[in-house]
Structures are given as C-alpha cells and as structure tokens.
C-alpha cells in the first residue's frame, strides 16, 4: 500500500486527531495503528523548493531586464532598435504573450499537477500582455490622454483568457486592471483631479470594493462562466474595500495634502470609527458563519485600524515608554484572548 507523505508538523496534527478519536471511542486501537503505519514523514519540501525556484526565476527575469539598461554594451545594442516603431514592439510582446499562454495551456492540459510551472507561464503571459497593450497605447493614443480605453481593453483580454484558460491568476490581473480602469476613468472625467463627484480616491475605492464584493457574492454565482472565480473576486473585493477604508480613516475625504495637514485627526474620527466597526463586524460574521476569508481579513484590519488610531491619538500625547508599554499589554491581551478561543475550540 502506498503511504502518504506528510511534513513533521502535519504528522503531529494527524497523530493528535487520531489520539482524540481513540479516546472518544470513535476508532479502535488496531485501526489507529493501521492508520499511523500508513504515514511517512516527508524528507524534503520539494513543493516549497519548486515554489521558491519559480519566484526566483521571475525575479531574475525582472532583474535581467533592469540590468539590460545598466550595461553599456547592451544599451548600445538596444539603441539600434530605439527608432523601431511602437507597433513592432506591440506585435512582439503580443506574440510573446500568445506563446506563453499556449505553452501554459498545453502544459496545464498535459500536466495538470504542475500548478506552479503552469501559473508561472500564465504570469509571464500576463506581463507580456500588459507590455503589448502599453505599446499599443503609444500607437493609437498619441494625441489624447484618454488612456482608460486601453485599460478597458486589458480587462476584456484578461477576462476572456482567464475563462478560456481557467486561470485564477489571470482573473486577479483582470480585477487589478478593473481597479486601474476605474481610477483612471474617474480621474479623466474629473479633469485629472483628485476628486470625482466630491470623492477622493480612498472613498471611491471603498465604494468600488463594496460593489465588487456584492457582485462576487450575489452576481457572480448566477454567471456559469464566472462562477469558478467567485472566491477570488470575494477576496479581492474585500481587500479593495478594507485597504481603501483604512486609507480613508487616515486621510479622510481630503484631496489636498496641505489642507489635510492643517486638520486634527479627531476631525475625521468618524471614518476611523466606521473602519473599526466594519472590520470587527466582518471578523464576527466570519467566526459565526465559519467564513475563514472574512474572519481573517476582518480580524487583521480590525487590529490594523485599532493600532492606527492608537498611534494617531497617543504618539504625540504620552511618554514613549508608556506608549510601548500600553502596546505590549494590548498585544498580550489579544494573545490571551486568542489562546482562550483556541483552547475552547480544542476542548469541544
């Protein structure tokens, strides 16, 4: 019988579960022994090594491009092509993107278990697509500043590719391009100012994130082709919302830096209160509904907002020693609270 390979930490968890089931009379000793004999300790984390290797490969690719422009010999070589039309670069990166996508699709179909190498090819294709669209902008948009059409084009391309190739990674690029399009489109209609309909960027993206989250929860499940990406949209929507709301709690709905520096933080306290309330509500909902995504994001941003308010209101008003002492005690309380919850769940 083929044994299952687990890490040392995973074996400890499995052993603890088996002991618990044996104590509760759910498993007999002979069955527990049989299950334990079917476990082998993994000698080396090859999957982790593969993940790091692909990350290093992508980072090295980026550094190689940077080094290209720092080497005089290579710069002289590149300068020969400097006068090449932007259309040529657009076609080149478009063809390169197609090559990466085709290779990734074939590799995914032939070796579906090689998720890291497959996603790396998709990621390279996504970057090449972005470069191709960027050069396309230089070709068709020389006389105007309405770049939003290009971002809209990238959304369509990424969206079609993510559905066709069933790639959640490309779907993340789709949502990222959607956010960039939203920012540039609203900026364009506000004459490239920081306010659109009286809202600065943090307030705009708070609403944008809420709408994206609502769509992920109630709209996306009704569209069969987009249903597999629901969880990804849900996470990205919550992150858009909570990050923007956290920024809003710091800067308020101000678009002028000089005006913001003249106010006191208590004048925009309501934004901080809203951020704390929403993050806490998200964490409590996640714990009650057993929604790990909303629980984790809510809890992280609850602490982030809480300690942001702590720094805002106490950093300049109390002694530094007392400040860090309060900080240490508060973290200890959070740790104790988390420990009690963990022990309570372990005893159930």
Steps between C-alpha positions, in 0.01 A plus 500: 500500500632843405561720803413867525787747540444768763722762660599468864245762605223332300583163658470654847154633412387164360637317808310737727178443303542121509565505877189713552282264294642202689427662838144577389450139393456590135795286388638172631866460593565267206357751253702784652817293467415417139445866415824604671693240302364654180679831569853587395692812597589712202876525476522821299248770408535471124179690439626794703832488314314501168292801604806697610687397184222636278487822701875542467471428126244778457704739717812418300309574180408844634858568615631390160284765333624762748861393444442531129483875534796528738747325269659734243554227244142387518374857503687571177349186353149600608544856370523358149137401536395818677359645182296187436127581487292438810278279289789254462544479877124463541494207258813346655362502858161387373659201327710430811185508715325260261801269519492497880123441507515215250788338689318545831173360363670195348708442811191530719309253284787252484632544856214640714687415819783743414309801629805715574659475156161544333417815697850637437441477125162671543664774707767559234224515239310757708804727528564469126135589434535812714813601306325443167202714604738770626672525161161491330416810701804675356377413151131596520488756780777747423283811484266441796522416867202266508699187592201333663401332174824300515430384855149405391658298218731327748200407718330336203817315397583380852138404565472291184837334563418417862175332396654323199809381689317458832770702678423668831833681478397674177165579664694690768659702218149561364384645831821700533448647152139572597621702799751694285231568241263627771769733639603643162144528367380698801817711488444572129144621564621721785759666272778289663425644841489304824125546548218335308143588603649638821686177582875448524671174403463315836126572517453403135681170548309425818178513299666314211613221734153467653340474154757239392436298818123517449545384141721213614241383754174543308576572136787270412331173609227572243752512213622143431823604324603725792384273782842327545660838578252603769733444796778697327267793433376485859853525642605779261178692565548485876864606467404796278238603755704461818823653365314800357298544820819485709652775281176695531520477880844665485452766229125551509328624187775753434665533160738783592806403706548852642138511615535157661810602698309785666229281652505296819431128477197523729331707226483188280446257787173373348692337212720316749194395697339368182817307409520340845129415504503347151816295559372376837162415347676313220707300749198412716297401194788279382521323836124449518458388137831307500616717211879494540558767234284768661614396849871533422473820296266657754720410796821625332344835405330532838841485668655724232230766544510471877875552520489773236261694722723419796803655327302798368362607835770397747839524322539875559307512826664247732849390601661253257565249779135505601399482133691178434396358838135546409572349160664195659214450747239533225674238285524272804123537554437416134725197534324381814161549339608301194644227723172466692304467176746238374480300825123525504476363147755227580290384795181473295 
